């Protein structure tokens, strides 16, 4: 004998409840990921602006520096002597 559509078993109700909760949790997770992505993009824009300002200031200072300051002495490194036998 077939059950009427309005007669739902406890198992079917539980399954529908689990599916509804899973769908809600999934929607919340997607929203959280999107919020995090927006925050990351905003931070990237902020950091890019800071970097460009720093680079522009460094370029302005390098252009205004005297010619003698442009030649920097080479860093000395210690050489390791090898003993050949």
MODELLER restraints for C-alpha pairs under 7 A, 6 or more apart:
rsr = mdl.restraints
at = mdl.atoms
